[in-house]
Amino acid sequence: MDMVMKLGASSAVVIFTKSSCCISHSIETLIRSFGANPIVYELDTHPNGKQMEKALMELGCHPSVPAIFIGKELVGGANEIMSLNVRGKLKQLLIRANAIWI
């Protein structure tokens, strides 16, 4: 779990995904559409991917991907990101995390 938390805190936006997950791709595209440049870890291709996936599940991510950290904090998965976007709060969260400068 420590490794996931350290990686999650390593950049303004960090996304844990799997290369085959279309929802992960959609969330990454949404975040990039604001001008953010997230660090993306694909768990199915990462050497420690299985351990990272287990740690994300222990942190409450069900399903395990996508899991999004913004501003060094676990925001959650696709539902949380889409909810923030619909309510107009995702952009502000990205600005506060210094992921975008608008």
C-alpha positions as CSV (number, residue, x, y, z in Angstrom):
1,M,0.0,0.0,0.0
2,D,2.9,2.3,0.7
3,M,4.2,2.0,-2.9
4,V,0.8,3.0,-4.3
5,M,0.5,6.0,-1.9
6,K,4.1,7.2,-2.8
7,L,3.4,6.9,-6.5
8,G,0.0,8.6,-6.0
9,A,1.8,11.5,-4.3
10,S,4.6,11.7,-6.9
11,S,2.7,14.1,-9.3
12,A,-0.3,16.4,-9.4
13,V,-2.4,13.8,-11.2
14,V,-1.7,10.0,-11.1
15,I,-3.9,7.5,-12.8
16,F,-3.7,3.7,-12.2
17,T,-5.2,1.9,-15.2
18,K,-5.1,-1.3,-17.2
19,S,-4.4,-1.1,-20.9
20,S,-7.6,-3.0,-21.7
21,C,-9.9,-0.8,-19.7
22,C,-11.9,1.6,-21.9
23,I,-13.2,3.5,-18.8
24,S,-9.7,4.1,-17.7
25,H,-8.9,5.5,-21.2
26,S,-12.0,7.7,-21.1
27,I,-11.0,9.1,-17.7
28,E,-7.5,9.8,-18.8
29,T,-8.8,11.6,-21.9
30,L,-11.2,13.7,-19.8
31,I,-8.4,14.8,-17.5
32,R,-6.1,15.5,-20.4
33,S,-8.9,17.6,-22.0
34,F,-8.4,20.2,-19.2
35,G,-4.7,20.4,-20.0
36,A,-3.4,18.2,-17.3
37,N,-0.6,15.8,-18.0
38,P,-1.2,12.8,-15.6
39,I,1.3,10.1,-14.8
40,V,-0.3,6.8,-15.9
41,Y,0.6,3.4,-14.5
42,E,-0.8,0.5,-16.4
43,L,-1.1,-2.3,-13.8
44,D,-1.2,-5.1,-16.4
45,T,2.1,-4.1,-17.8
46,H,3.9,-2.9,-14.7
47,P,6.3,-5.3,-13.0
48,N,4.6,-4.7,-9.6
49,G,1.1,-4.4,-11.1
50,K,-0.5,-7.2,-9.1
51,Q,0.7,-5.9,-5.8
52,M,-0.4,-2.4,-6.7
53,E,-3.9,-3.6,-7.7
54,K,-4.2,-5.4,-4.4
55,A,-3.2,-2.2,-2.5
56,L,-5.7,-0.2,-4.5
57,M,-8.4,-2.6,-3.5
58,E,-7.3,-2.4,0.1
59,L,-7.7,1.4,-0.2
60,G,-11.3,0.9,-1.2
61,C,-11.1,1.0,-5.0
62,H,-13.7,-1.4,-6.3
63,P,-13.1,-2.0,-9.2
64,S,-9.4,-1.4,-8.8
65,V,-9.0,0.7,-12.0
66,P,-9.2,3.4,-12.8
67,A,-7.9,4.9,-9.6
68,I,-7.1,8.6,-9.6
69,F,-5.0,10.6,-7.3
70,I,-5.2,14.4,-7.6
71,G,-3.2,16.6,-5.4
72,K,-1.5,13.7,-3.6
73,E,-4.9,12.3,-2.5
74,L,-6.9,9.4,-3.7
75,V,-10.0,10.9,-5.3
76,G,-11.4,7.5,-6.3
77,G,-12.5,5.9,-9.5
78,A,-14.5,6.7,-12.6
79,N,-17.7,7.4,-10.7
80,E,-16.1,10.0,-8.5
81,I,-14.3,11.7,-11.4
82,M,-17.4,11.9,-13.5
83,S,-19.4,13.2,-10.6
84,L,-16.9,15.9,-10.0
85,N,-16.9,16.8,-13.7
86,V,-20.7,17.0,-13.9
87,R,-20.9,19.2,-10.8
88,G,-18.2,21.5,-12.3
89,K,-15.7,20.7,-9.6
90,L,-13.1,18.7,-11.4
91,K,-11.4,21.7,-13.1
92,Q,-11.1,23.5,-9.7
93,L,-9.6,20.4,-8.1
94,L,-7.0,20.2,-10.9
95,I,-6.2,23.9,-10.5
96,R,-5.8,23.5,-6.7
97,A,-3.5,20.6,-7.3
98,N,-1.4,22.7,-9.7
99,A,-2.1,20.2,-12.5
100,I,-3.4,23.0,-14.7
101,W,-3.0,26.8,-14.7
102,I,-6.2,28.4,-16.0
